[in-house]
Structure formats: C-alpha cells, structure tokens
Amino acid sequence: TVPAVAALDALAELPPGAVLEVITDCPQSVNSIPLEAPRHGYELLAQRQEGPTLRFYIRVPESE
C-alpha cells in the first residue's frame, strides 16, 4: 500500500485530537504525505528523516 493512502485510511479511524505516527522508507512519502494530509483536513505536526526511515506525525482535527 502507498504510505499516504494507508495513513489517510488510518487517520479516518482515529478520534479527534489523535496523533498518528507514520513510519516508512518509501522515498515518495516525503512529497506525498505533506501534500495529502492537509488536503484531507489533517495537520502535519512534524516530519523527520533518520537515514532511509521517514517519520511523519499527523493530527486529526478537533471536532467543531
């Protein structure tokens, strides 16, 4: 599964305010996750790279 798609699927199952940590070694993720998360209403809190490993922290927005 493409990491951005898997992350969006997982985020849809989480409660408001939850933070998802996405860990991947897919190089395309450095572009796709920061683009797709906000596009779908989620907040990208941080991203880190440790060698080939990428980590993204994405928050589900609070309910209004």
Backbone hydrogen bonds, N-H to C=O, Kabsch-Sander energy under -0.5 kcal/mol:
donor,donor_aa,acceptor,acceptor_aa,energy
6,A,2,V,-2.4
7,A,3,P,-2.7
8,L,4,A,-2.2
9,D,5,V,-2.2
10,A,6,A,-2.3
11,L,7,A,-2.8
12,A,8,L,-1.7
13,E,9,D,-0.5
13,E,10,A,-1.2
14,L,11,L,-1.3
17,G,60,V,-1.8
18,A,15,P,-1.9
20,L,58,I,-3.3
22,V,20,L,-0.6
22,V,56,F,-2.9
23,I,21,E,-0.5
24,T,54,L,-2.4
29,S,26,C,-1.7
30,V,27,P,-1.1
31,N,28,Q,-1.4
32,S,28,Q,-2.6
33,I,29,S,-1.7
35,L,31,N,-1.0
36,E,32,S,-3.1
37,A,33,I,-2.5
39,R,35,L,-1.1
40,H,36,E,-1.5
40,H,37,A,-0.8
41,G,38,P,-1.8
42,Y,37,A,-2.6
43,E,59,R,-2.4
44,L,42,Y,-0.6
45,L,43,E,-0.8
45,L,57,Y,-2.9
46,A,57,Y,-1.2
48,R,55,R,-2.7
50,E,53,T,-3.1
53,T,50,E,-1.9
54,L,24,T,-3.7
55,R,48,R,-2.9
56,F,22,V,-2.3
57,Y,46,A,-2.5
58,I,20,L,-2.6
58,I,56,F,-0.5
59,R,43,E,-3.1
60,V,18,A,-2.8
